[in-house]
Amino acid sequence: MKLWQKSTYTVNEKVDKFTVGKDRELDILLAPYDVKGSMAHATMLAEVGLLTEEDKNTLLKGLQEIYEEIEKGDFVIEDGVEDVHSQVEMLLTQRYGDVGKRLHSGRSRNDQVLLDLKLYLRDAIKNVAANTKDLFDTLIKKSDEFKDYLMPGYTHMQVAMPSSFGLWLGAYAESLVDDMVMLKAAYDITDRNPLGSAAGYGSSFPLNRTRTTELMDFQSMAVNVVYAQMGRGKTEYHVANAMASVAATVAKLSMDGCMYAGGNFGFIKFPNEFTTGSSIMPHKKNPDVLELTRARCNQITSLPTQIMAVLSNLPVGYHRDLQQIKEMLLPAFEMLNDCLEMTKLMFEKMEPTKDLLEAPIYDYLFSVEEVNKLVLQGIPFREAYVIVGEGIEKGEYNPERSVNHNHEGSIGNLGNDIIKKRMEATYSFED
């Protein structure tokens, strides 16, 4: 069944398979949102006189039945049915007759799928945000817990200056705050009602778009009906950028975790049950979780580029090209949520190595501390720099292993309370 099918011909089987793509599988994710959107649309149609009260009540009853079937996992998109919209309308018509055929008045599959995606994306963004917040909380907690454990800091992958586990983990927590800003912006762009734009040029029916906006708890509507359709793809692009921002932070943290757990560093350990082994090397304890997280998050960072490649040369109006974006974006939510959950679990169980900086290899970490001590004694910085440098060259450098960093955001003053307040101010999504 196809909503656009004519009675005079049947679409070629290969054409049908090619054009439907993975819609049947992916539209299962959109099914509850399609029903919710249809309930709002039916309510509005009755209020503007395009449905009788009896027809509205029948449709709402039928839609509620379908929604309950979806929740139970009993809803399927049958073979030969093109998409979720067709399946829902077919079931209503089979069960309640011609009233099911009246639901589509003032609506196109174009604004219907756009609405479904917007409703789906609102919930999907909130789920990612919740998991991002959970990882943030873990990193802040571990940052506070290990704030006094020093570790090496690097520039150019060379030993540079003292750092700490508190500073390291707090940096990633603050990065997640900026990522949350991106998620919130993507949510606000998503949270605009496109219903009523129909095929992109509105309708001659007396639709009440403000009413459907209220019924579905949108913050506002996409006002211009042409722009509402232009939002297809653009919305997904902004959401993908926000997801990529989160993924980039998590991939970078995972890389650090893989590196610092390695034998040449030995900064951190994970419990044996959180690692994997080798088929021939009995000593191996591999951080496979973080390696897979790194790879999957790197995949997600490519999403905006993939989406923009589809959008880059499309003129105004709806085009079937946009269908491909569903296949790129929707599966990425599960992947990112899994990565966030597993990274949280790994770093909850991470244990740092104490007294790392006692090893002679880290002597040079304290060279800047020695320069600063001379400056505080009244020696100009450039002279102090030369004195310490010459001492290193002559083998006379013998640093004290102490750090006195107390300014905001430094080893001795992490500023985690400020970072937490920023997250609390940012983590705000409409219910």
Disulfide bonds with the S-S distance in Angstrom:
none
